[in-house]
Amino acid sequence: MSAVRNFSIRAIQLRDNRVIELGNIVLLDIGASLSSPARDFSGVFAADPFPFELGSVTVRDSDRNRVIFSGQIDSQRSIISDRGKLLRIDARSRGALLLDNQAKPEILTHVQMATAFNLFARPYGFTLFNPQPPKALATYTVRAGISEWEALSGYSQRAFGITPFVEEDAVIINRPSSHTVINISNTGDGLRFTRLESAYIPYSIISDIILRGPDGIYDSSVHNSASRFHGTRRRRFIVPSNEFVDSSSLDANQRIRRSMLDSQSVLVTLTGFVDLPIGQQVAILDSSFSMHNLLIGERRWILDENGSVTKLRLISSVYYD
């Protein structure tokens, strides 16, 4: 978990398929999140001359001789200003294909996870890790306008109550797990932080969901027992989609859990590039602030003129599904 200092950044020009080295780093920002299948990259470089149109970029940690990002370029900007000639590149990993392509609208019947995966993710080069017991949904509706990832994630949530995530080129149908808990503290044992911000947002908490039945009447409800403690009263009316018709309360409970997950988070900044995977279990054990049952929902590695830092967004492992 030591700081990463040396990088090899290479891009491929579309015109001649030539590999070029990108040095003179002004800014490097590499992010990963449980909520997105795509890793993202932003880089600003002093460049003279400007390269031709680029197709892909790869970032290698030279200290450890491993690739920490590889993906297709979303945008390339050549900038001339009082700071000189700058090249900005924004890119995303293979998971962007799952976000950028829409799933075919249809109603699937008696579909298993393997079938859903073959439809929505396998064509883009992904593999599947699914330790869950076999299960088939009687019907699953793929709504018009949703992405391949939304279709696959929706199936997993409906069938197993689990939100999938992507690790390298594998779709994981399982909750993130780690054998150890990483402590963060400036007053005890653990990783030192330079900034810590705890966000409590009761506004996001849903207290009640009222469900419409097959006869068109809103005649059943699901209550969030935790809302009384937080003093919130925010109800929502929903019409369960076809796949939830036989268990509409499951849809309501998942929405309530998501609202609880969004109600609290911790933002932590660590010095250097700290090699912690998303999904890692974390505890804050500082004399000024402590919190348990956290996991890394998002991680960003940033390098600029001020040095290198790791920024973490920690979320509740209790409400993450």
Secondary structure, DSSP 8 states (H G I E B T S, - for coil): ------EEEEEEETTT--EEE--SEEEEEEEEETT-S--EEEEEEE-SS----EEEEEEEETTTTEEEEEEEEEEEEEEEETTEEEEEEEEE-TTHHHHHSB---EEEEEEEHHHHHHHHTGGGT-EEE--S---EEEEEEE-TT-BHHHHHHHHHHHHHS---EEETTEEE-S----SSEEEE-SSSSSB-EEEEEEEE-GGG---EEEEE-TTS-EEEEEE-TTHHHHT---EEEE---GGGTT-HHHHHHHHHHHHHHTTEEEEEEEES-----TT-EEEEEETTEEEEEEEEEEEEEEEETTEEEEEEEEEETTT--
